[in-house]
Amino acid sequence: MPDRAQFLADIQNQNADVRFAAWRAAGDQEADVIAELGKLIAGPSPGISKAANEALTTLVHSVGKDPASPKRPQIVKELLDLANSAGPLAARIHAFRLLSLAAGEDSVPAIAKSIQQAEVQEEVVFCLERIPGNASIKALLAAYPNAAAGFKPRILAALGHRRAAEGLPMVLSAMRSSDKEIAMAATKAFGRIGRKPAQPPQFPPTAGLTGWQKIDFMDSRLRYADAQVAAGNHAEAMKVYKEALDRPEEHWQCAAIIGIARMGTPEAATAIFPKLKSADSKVRITAQNAWKSMAGA
């Protein structure tokens, strides 16, 4: 194993094969090379920048395989120092991305303190949403009120990706926003969280939504319905499925039929039965297959 000085010299070597061999062996290095690699990532040579970037990734992956690795805490500390430094932006961004693979709940406060910095906030949220535990969810919730309007949808998306039930009150409030981007991001998060609120949710009006937003709107409703089926709340799910069955678009009808069939109840069979004679062949075939699956079950 080359010592630290030799390793850094090889990463900066003019020979591409030497640089490649160095980054592939970076997992043998100690955490104290991280700061130097961070400086090289933003250097003028694309080849050296690439080698430093890949070396840093290799080093982090070497401890990612073993959560109990004695090197892991020091590597996380060095990454946090790099991410929160005044160093090159490219290095900070890469550090946050690698922290998403190695950091734990104890690192959340140090990561979250940069969430309002526009140049890295996307990477901060990406990192937080991948760290298991409640600490990261609490950090996202705490950041939302002070976030710029243009960034609130990203935080809502993170809460949806985490299926964070703790975020449901905030998501329900955001669904009533006059800002359609925020309201739609909240609607998508609501569908992913999939929890039934105490009071009926107020969805954003569909008037004025773009074509894609209308697709996201219905998709979110159906995600919510699917979650209600999984939770055994068939009555709540059926309200949404029946709405989709009445839509003219075949794909929404088919999605509803598939969801209803999962219930396997007499009411489900009653809802699907008329679609067995649908004039739309795709809807008709989907209904027939669903009917057979229910009969087999």
N, C-alpha and C positions, 0 to 999 in steps of 0.2 A: 504493500500500500504506500503510495507516495505521501510524503509529509505535506503539511498545509501549504508551505511555500511552493513546493514542486507542483502540487495540484493546481494552484492558482496560476502558476506559470504555464502549465499545460492547457488550461482553459483559454489562455490568451495567445497560445501558439499560432503562428501563421499557417501551420499545416492542419488542414481540416481533419485528417485522420487522428492526429494527436488530440485535438479538441474533443472529438467524438469519444475516444477511449477514456478521456478524463471525465466527461459528464456521465458516461455509463458506469463509472466506478465511484461516483460522488457519494453513494450511500455509505462508504467507508469513512467519510470525513466527519469531523465534529461540527457542532452547531456554530462555532465561532467563524466559519467561512461564509455564513449567510450575509452578513453586512457587506463583505467584499463582493460577493456575487451580485448583490443588489446594485452596487455601483456599476458593475460591468454590464448589467442588463440594458442600461440606458446609454451605453457607450456608442461611439461613432461607427464601429465595425459591426456590420450585420452578423457576420460569422461568430464573432466573440459574444455578441449579445445573445444569439441563439444558444450557444454553448452554456453560457451562464444561466440562462432561463431554464434549460433542460437539466442542468446540474442541480439547480435548486429544487426542481420537481422531483428528481431522482432521490435526493436526500430526504425529502419529506415522505415520499413513498416508502422509503426504507424503514421508517418507524410506523407508518400507517398500517403495515401488515401486522404489527404487534403493539396493541394498546399499552402493554406493560413495559415496553422498551424503556430502559433507563435514559436514553437520549431524547425521548419524546418531549418531556417538559422543557428542556433547554432549547430544543428546536422551536417549540411553540413560542417561548419567550423571545427568541431572536426574530421570529416572524412578526410578532406583535411590535417589536421595536422598529422593524423595517416598515411595516404597514402604517404606523402612526408617526413616522419620521417626516422630516422636511425634504426627504430624498426624492429621486426621480419618480415621476408619476407611474411610469411603466412598472417599476419595481414594486411600488406600493400596491398597485392593482394586483400584481401577481402574488404578492404576499397574502392579501386578503383571500384570494381564490384558494391558495394552499392552506390557509387557516381553516377553510370550510372542510378540509379533509382531516385535520389533525387536532383542532382546538376542542376543548370541552366547555362545560358550563362555567367553570371558573374563569374562563377567558372572555366571557360575554361582555362584562363592563368595559374592558379595554378595547374590544372591537366596536361596541355600540357608540363609543364617544365620538367616532368619526362619521356617524350616520347623517349628520346635517351638512357635511362637506360635499358640495355638488360634484366634485371631480371623482370622488370614490364611493358615493352613497349607494350606487347600484351594486358594487362589489361587497359593501358592508351588509346590505340586505340579503344578497345571495348567500353570504357566509352565515349570517344569523339563521336563515331559514333551514340551513342544513345541519345546525348544531342541535342535537336532541336535548330534550328537557324543557322545563317551564321558563328557565331564565331567559332564553332567547325569545320566547313568545312575549314575555313581559317587556323585554327591551323594544320589540317591534311596536307593542301597544303604547309604550311611553313615548316613542318617537313620532307617532302619527300626528298628534295635535299640532306640533310645531313644524311639521314637514311642509314644504312648498306644495301648492295645489297640484302642480304637475307631477309630483313624486308620490302623492298619496295613493294613486292606483297601484304603484309597485309594492307598497307596504301591504295594501289590502290583498294583492295577489299572493304575497308571502304567507299571510295568515290563512288564505284559502289552501295553499299548497300544504301547509302544516295541519289542515283541518282543525284549527285551533278553536275549540268551543269557547275558550275564554274571550275570544275576540268577537263573539256573536253580537253583544250589545252595540259595540262600535260599528260593526258591519251593517247592522240594521239601521243605525243612524245615518251612515254614509249612503245607504240606498235611497235616502230621501233628499240627497244633495241636488241642488239645481245644476251642478256641473255634471254633465252626462258622462264624462269619462270616469269621474269618481263614482257616480251612481252605478254605472255598469260594472266597474271593477268590484264594487261591493256586492253586486248581484251574483257575479261569478264566484266570489268568495263564499257567499251564502250557500250556493249550490254545492260547493266542495265541502264545506263544513258539515252540511247535511243534518243539522239539529233543528228540531221543531221549536220555534220561539213561543213564549207564553202568550203573545198576542200575534194575530195575523200580520205578516210582513207587508210593508208598503213598497211595492215594486215601482221602479221608474216608469213613467209613461212611455209607450212605444212610439208615439208620434214624434217624429224628428230623429229617430235612431237611423243609423246607416244600415245597409243591408247586412253587413257582418255583425253589427251590434244586435240586430234582431235575431240572428242565428245564435249568438252567444246568450241572448236573453232566454230563448226557449231551451237551449242546451242546459242552461243553469237550472231552469225549472225541472227539467227531467232528471238531472243529477240529484236534485233534492228529493224528487219522488222515489228514485231508486234507493236512496239512503233510508227513506221512510219504510220502504218494503223490507229492507234488511233489518230495520228496528222493530218490525212487526206492526207498524202503524199503517195498516192498509187503507183505512178510510182517508187519511191525509194524502196518501199517494194517489188514490183513485181520482181525487179532485183534479190533480194535474194531468194524469193520463187521459181522462175524458176530454179535457181541453185540447190535448194534442190529437186525440182521435177525430176531433171535429175540424182540425186544420186541413186545408186543401193539399198541403205538401205531403207527398207519399213518405218521405223519410221520417217526418214527425209521427205520422200514423204508425209506421213500422216500429219506431222506437217505443211508442206507447204500448203496442201489442206485446212486444218482447218483455217490457216491464210488468205489464199486467199478468202475463203468463207465469211469472215467477211467484205470484201469490198462490195460484193453484186453488182458488176458492170458487164457490158457485157464482158469486158476483163477478169474479174475473171471467168466468166462462160466458156469462151473460153479456159482458161488455165486448168480448171478442167475437161472439157469434155473428153479428151483422156483417163484420168484415170478411167473413168466409165467402160472401157473394159480392165483394167489392168489384167495381168496374176496372179498378187499377190492378194489373196483374201482380205487381210486386207486393202490394198490400194484401191481396188475396192469398198469395203463396205464403207470405209471412204469417198470416192468420191461420192458414191450414197447418203449417208446421208447428205453430204455437199450440193449436188445438190438439195435435197428435202428442206433443210433449206433455201437455197437461193430462191427457188420457193415460199415457204411459206411466206417469207419476202416480 
